Amino acid sequence: MSPSNLASVAVGRPVRGEFTYVVPEGLSGRLSPGQRILVPFGRSMSLGFFLGPATPPAEAESVKLKPIMKVLEDSPALPPDLIALLRFAAEHYRYPLGEVIKSALPPGLTKAEMEKEAKPDVQQFAVALVTEVYLRAVERALAHGKGSLVLVPEIALTPQLVGRFRSRFGADVAVLHSGLKDRERLFHWQALRKGTVRIAVGVRSAVFAPV
């Protein structure tokens, strides 16, 4: 069996290592690194992340490899450079790669189900002071066609900062923190990935946002 017919997969469970699966004919050419997939694991199904082609394992002749069951999204949830960073983090901290990848995704994408379009909540925030330096730095980044990531030390400060940024940039501001509902976080994360929003404001976990 050639490598083009085999896939290296990180399973979204607390197990170490990468697993080899067969790429069915119907999925050939449709997979990209970082893409969320559905795979059989043990006696059940599990969320998996396609990492790339795999070489046939030494025991391939005696072990029947299982096939990938379904692709859960049209385009990869995470880009290759972020996958490389997460792989480094998994190796450095000796933590299962699939679990590390899950930690970089919003809650709406950490289950073995198809990606759904999230709907926004009606996300009004009070206006509070923030230094003009940050606002001008973001304006400069946008003028050069780039995005901006603004990190705050705690969730309680986020509404104030978001209010000030939205008063300047309108709807071009996404919010990412654990105090939001899952569908709200997914909506903002998807907007950043699509490029319809270029500014992200959030706490530490927002460092993985697709800005």
C-alpha positions, 0 to 999 in steps of 0.5 A, a space after each residue: 500500500 502506497 503512502 498516498 493511500 495512508 494517512 497519519 492521524 492525531 486522535 483527539 483523545 489522551 493517547 500518545 503517538 500518531 495513528 495510521 489510517 487508510 484513505 478511502 477512494 472517495 476521500 483521496 485528494 480531499 484531505 489537507 493537514 490540520 483538517 478535522 476528520 472522523 475515525 474509528 478508534 477502539 470500539 467507537 468513533 473519535 475526532 481525529 486530525 489529518 497530519 499528512 501521508 503516512 508510510 506503511 507500518 512494519 506490521 501492515 501485512 499482519 494488521 488490518 488498518 481502519 479507514 477514515 470515515 468522514 471529513 468534518 470540514 471543507 477546509 482545515 481548522 488550523 493552518 500548517 504553521 500552527 500545527 507545527 507549533 502545536 506539535 512542538 508543544 506536544 513534544 516539549 510538554 510530553 502531552 498527547 498531540 490530539 489533545 494539544 490540537 483540541 486546546 487550540 480550537 473553540 469548543 464548537 470544533 472539539 467534538 466529532 461532528 460536522 462544523 456548523 455556522 455559529 450565529 451571533 448573540 446580540 455580543 453590547 459592551 460598555 465603553 471604557 478607557 484604553 490607551 490610544 497607543 494600542 488603537 493607533 498600533 492596530 490602525 497601522 497594522 490594518 492599513 498594511 493589510 495585517 490583522 491584530 491580536 490584543 491580549 488582556 490580563 483577565 476576562 473582567 477587563 475584556 468588555 471595556 476594551 472591546 467597547 473602545 475598540 468597536 467604537 473605533 473599528 466597528 464590527 471588525 473586532 472578534 472576542 475570545 475568552 471562556 466566559 462566552 457561550 460556545 456558539 459565540 466563541 465559535 462564531 468569532 473564531 470562524 470570522 477570524 479564520 474567514 478573514 471577515 474580521 481582522 482584530 481579535 481581543 481576548 485572554 491568553 487562550 486567544 494566542 492561538 486565534 487564526 488572525 
